[in-house]
Amino acid sequence: MSIRNQEVNLITNLLKDIQYGSITIIVNEGKIVQVDSLKKKRFNSQNGRSNRNYYFK
């Protein structure tokens, strides 16, 4: 598989710009044909803590 500098730069810039979300790289016949980026924004509650409950009871 060969990766061009243009592809590396694009993926690197997406990684630098994303705080929450995902980056999907689509490969066809050993070549990158598509890159999808999904950004998410998380909002904190008024006390500065996340609204998510990470512990199961």
N, C-alpha and C positions, 0 to 999 in steps of 0.2 A: 504494500500500500504506500502510495506516495502522497504526501501532504504539501501543498503549495504554501508559500509565505503569506499569500493573500488570505488563505483559509485560517492559518495560525493566527494572524493579526485580528481577523474578525472574531474568532472564538476568544482570544485573549481579551479583547475590548469588551465583549459581552460579559465575561467573567468579572472584569473590573467594575462594571456598571451595575451588577445585580447584587442585591442584598438578600432577598428571598425570592425563590422561584426555581425555574429549571431551564436548562439548555439541552436541546435534543439535536443530535447530529445524525442525519440520514445518509447511509452509505449504500451505493449501488455499484456492483462489480468492482469493489475495492476503491471507489472514488467517492469523496464527499459531494453529494448532489444537493443537499439542503441543510440549513441550520435554522431551528426554531428556538425562539427565546420567549419565555413566559415570566413576566415580572409580577410579583405580588407585593401588596402593601399591607403591613400589619399595623393595626391601631392598638395602642395601649389604653388601659383604663385610666381613670383620673388619678389613682394613686401611683401610677407609673409602672404597675405590674401588668403582665399580660393577662388577658381574659381567659386564656386557655388553661384547662386543668390537665396537667401532665401526669397526674397520679390517679390510678384506678383504685376504687375502694371495694 
